Amino acid sequence: MADQPHILVIEDHQPNATLVCDLLSFHGFRVSWAPDGISGLEMVERDPPDLILMDLQLPRLDGFELTRRLKSDPKTSHIPIVALTACAMISDAERAMEAGCDGYLTKPINTREFPHTIRKFLSVSTPENS
């Protein structure tokens, strides 16, 4: 499929990243992975994704600050960012949304629902949905 949505997963815990990337790849998404905030920023600049799944607790540059940077840059502000985190407190969700996240999902993920949830975030942000 030539028009595969590109999703960047920014996640420092490799087992979580592998699960998410494999699951999304299986469901027809083109997936990239960055293990920390700085690598994530570089990857966004090099190959802008259609959606970013952002862990909030990242080394080198945390997900809150990275989200603020991406949302304040006109070149990247349109990219939807969904927090994907083990932080399940209401205050964590509020902080993520204040930083600019467009959505908030908690780990562990529901592997049956996750791809459908991601498609919903993509359909809100793009006029065409495959």
Sequence and secondary structure as in RCSB ss.txt:
>XXXX:A:sequence
MADQPHILVIEDHQPNATLVCDLLSFHGFRVSWAPDGISGLEMVERDPPDLILMDLQLPRLDGFELTRRLKSDPK
TSHIPIVALTACAMISDAERAMEAGCDGYLTKPINTREFPHTIRKFLSVSTPENS
>XXXX:A:secstr
 TT  EEEEE S HHHHHHHHHHHHHTT EEEEESSHHHHHHHHHHS  SEEEE SS SSS HHHHHHHHHHSTT
TTTS EEEEES  SHHHHHHHHHHT SEEEESS  TTTHHHHHHHHHHHH S   
